[in-house]
Amino acid sequence: MIERRMTPMRAIQSGTSVATDHMGSRASLGQLRKGFNADIIAVTNNPLANIDTLYKVPIATKEGRDVKDY
């Protein structure tokens, strides 16, 4: 997506909230709120400044559980 001149923000949104909307799952996904399913990553740098930051994910959770070897 970045290679096709999409901004880092739009690329991230395409893989997260926009995808959730297209799947029709907005009622249970896409928000960090009680009752919602959430997969979360934490990165050490700003992916909007350097999208390659998303290739080095030190912390990841899936459905509330830590994921190893992400």
C-alpha positions as CSV (number, residue, x, y, z in Angstrom):
1,M,0.0,0.0,0.0
2,I,2.8,2.4,0.9
3,E,4.5,1.5,-2.4
4,R,1.3,2.7,-4.2
5,R,1.6,6.1,-2.4
6,M,-0.9,5.5,0.4
7,T,0.0,7.4,3.5
8,P,1.1,5.4,6.6
9,M,-2.1,6.4,8.4
10,R,-4.4,5.2,5.6
11,A,-2.4,2.0,5.3
12,I,-2.8,1.3,9.0
13,Q,-6.5,2.2,8.9
14,S,-7.0,-0.1,5.9
15,G,-5.7,-3.0,7.9
16,T,-7.7,-2.2,11.0
17,S,-10.8,0.0,11.3
18,V,-11.6,0.0,7.5
19,A,-11.3,-3.8,7.3
20,T,-13.6,-4.1,10.4
21,D,-16.2,-1.9,8.7
22,H,-16.1,-4.0,5.5
23,M,-16.5,-7.2,7.5
24,G,-19.6,-5.8,9.2
25,S,-18.1,-6.4,12.6
26,R,-18.0,-2.8,13.9
27,A,-20.4,-3.8,16.7
28,S,-17.8,-6.1,18.4
29,L,-14.4,-5.0,16.9
30,G,-12.3,-2.0,16.3
31,Q,-12.5,-0.2,19.7
32,L,-10.7,-0.5,23.0
33,R,-13.8,-0.7,25.1
34,K,-15.4,-3.2,27.5
35,G,-17.2,-6.0,25.6
36,F,-15.1,-5.6,22.4
37,N,-12.6,-8.1,21.1
38,A,-9.1,-6.5,20.8
39,D,-5.8,-7.5,19.3
40,I,-3.2,-5.0,20.2
41,I,0.4,-4.3,19.3
42,A,2.9,-2.0,20.9
43,V,5.8,-0.6,19.0
44,T,8.9,1.4,20.1
45,N,8.7,4.1,17.4
46,N,6.0,6.0,15.6
47,P,4.8,4.0,12.6
48,L,3.4,7.2,11.0
49,A,7.0,8.5,10.8
50,N,8.4,5.1,9.7
51,I,6.0,2.4,8.7
52,D,8.8,-0.2,8.9
53,T,8.4,0.1,12.7
54,L,5.5,-2.3,12.3
55,Y,7.9,-5.1,11.3
56,K,9.4,-5.1,14.8
57,V,6.6,-5.7,17.3
58,P,7.9,-6.3,20.8
59,I,4.5,-6.7,22.4
60,A,1.4,-8.3,21.0
61,T,-1.9,-9.5,22.5
62,K,-4.6,-11.5,20.8
63,E,-8.0,-11.7,22.4
64,G,-6.5,-10.4,25.7
65,R,-3.6,-12.9,25.8
66,D,0.1,-12.2,25.2
67,V,1.3,-13.6,22.0
68,K,4.9,-15.0,21.8
69,D,7.1,-15.1,18.7
70,Y,5.0,-12.5,16.8
